[in-house]
Amino acid sequence: QVRLVESGGGLVQPGGSLRLSCAASGDIRVWNPMSWYRQAPGEQRELVAAIVGGGLTNYADFVEGRFTISRNSAKNTLYLQMNSLKPEDTAIYYCNIGSGGYTYWGQGTQVTVSS
């Protein structure tokens, strides 16, 4: 069993920054792939960024170099540094992890970008 708890969301003005965190507990291994997804109202959940055990990262095209995914394996914590935020980045952000053939999701954290 794995439990994921996201934090760090909030209201930010366009051009601002936020750092999301995802604390993982349970059967975690350093090689488990972890990802950030987001879901805007009325839209499908979409991949934002992913990181695998070797540190290889992958980003959605809309990130355009504004976000950075990272992982502290010692703390079992996943991060998403988001800079130059746009109103279209408004969504609930979820982290997930693949472990033991299953995919686990957190409860999400709301990010609202608005002036």
Secondary structure, 3 states (H helix, E strand, C coil): CEEEEEECCEEECCCCCEEEEEEEEECCCCCCCEEEEEECCCCCCEEEEEECCCCCEEECHHHCCCEEEEEECCCCEEEEEECCCCHHHCEEEEEEEEECCEEEECCCEEEEECC
